[in-house]
Amino acid sequence: MASGRGNSGAPGSTPTTGNALAAGSAATARNPVTAGSAATARNPVTAAGRAAATESAPLRLHFCDLNVGQVFHSAEYYVGADEIIEFSKKYDPQPFHMDDELARDSIFNGLAASGWHTVGITMNLLVKSLPLANGIIGTGVEKISWPRPTRPGDILRIKAKITEIAPCPLRLDRARVKIHICTFGQDNRLRQDLMGNLLILK
């Protein structure tokens, strides 16, 4: 599935509250953004962003640590052309995701990541910025849209906001949490808008 233009716009800004993680500085990676940048592991977040997250994040978050309105910010993730092509060949083998020349003749006018690739990167960043004690257990996605595609050279980050917490009436040891996750590029423009449901153990 291609990440194209959806109907959702960028959400209004919300002040960061409790256990929020600081976003990192410009990403360095394989195919680095700037010449002379220090190379890090494949599919990295930035070194500065990772350090900020390590300093700010609690070791584990439990149910009692979560509140409606709480916002979590991730470090940054550099997306290279090789990664886009490799993912697409395996999971979404369409020409505009695998070949820049062919993509120029498509609606994308150039190589574009699969929307599912953006989903995967978003999950990567969410796991590292929302360290739930019992893991991130998803029960479904209410909506997802890709207002614009992820491109080679993009530096992605997420902002995740808890919008609802509801106890499970039949299971007192767990609760349902609704979370709104926005994935932005280095230009602060929205790449993906996702509303998901999580199961939290108390």
C-alpha positions, 0 to 999 in steps of 0.5 A, spaced: 500 500 500 502 506 498 503 512 503 499 517 499 495 523 501 490 523 506 484 527 509 488 528 516 492 534 517 497 536 523 494 536 530 494 542 534 500 542 539 500 539 546 504 541 551 509 535 553 507 532 560 509 527 565 515 522 563 516 526 556 522 524 552 526 529 548 527 529 541 534 528 538 538 532 534 539 531 526 540 524 525 546 520 523 546 513 519 548 509 514 547 514 508 548 520 513 544 526 512 551 531 513 558 530 510 562 528 516 557 525 520 558 519 525 556 513 522 551 509 527 548 502 526 543 500 521 536 503 522 539 508 527 535 513 531 540 519 532 546 518 537 544 525 541 536 523 540 538 516 543 542 519 549 536 524 551 531 519 551 536 515 555 537 520 560 529 522 560 525 516 560 523 512 566 526 505 566 519 502 566 512 505 566 506 502 569 499 503 569 499 508 575 504 512 571 499 513 565 494 519 565 490 522 559 493 528 556 500 525 557 505 526 551 511 522 549 516 524 544 521 520 540 528 520 538 529 521 530 530 516 525 533 517 518 530 513 512 535 511 507 533 509 499 536 502 500 532 501 506 526 503 502 527 499 497 529 493 501 523 493 505 518 494 499 521 488 495 520 484 501 513 486 503 510 491 498 513 490 491 510 496 487 515 500 482 514 506 485 517 503 492 523 500 489 525 504 483 526 511 483 526 511 475 519 508 475 517 512 481 518 518 477 513 516 472 508 515 478 503 519 482 509 520 487 514 523 482 520 519 485 521 514 490 516 513 496 516 508 502 511 504 503 506 506 508 507 500 512 514 501 512 512 508 515 508 504 520 514 499 522 518 505 523 513 508 527 512 502 532 520 502 532 520 509 535 514 508 540 517 502 543 523 506 545 519 512 547 513 509 551 517 503 555 511 500 558 513 495 563 509 489 560 510 491 553 506 495 548 500 490 546 495 493 541 488 491 540 487 494 533 487 501 529 481 505 529 484 510 523 491 511 519 492 515 514 498 518 510 497 525 508 504 525 504 509 519 503 516 518 506 522 519 502 529 517 502 533 522 506 527 523 511 528 524 518 522 521 522 520 522 529 513 521 533 509 524 538 504 520 542 498 522 546 494 518 550 487 520 549 483 515 553 484 510 559 478 506 560 478 500 565 476 493 562 469 491 566 470 484 566 478 484 567 480 488 573 487 487 572 487 491 565 485 497 562 484 500 555 488 505 552 487 510 546 493 513 543 494 518 538 501 517 534 503 522 529 509 521 525 513 527 522 518 529 518 524 533 519 520 539 516 515 538 521 510 536 516 505 530 518 507 523 514 502 519 518 496 519 523 494 513 527 489 512 532 491 506 536 488 502 542 492 498 547 491 493 552 495 495 559 496 490 565 495 494 571 
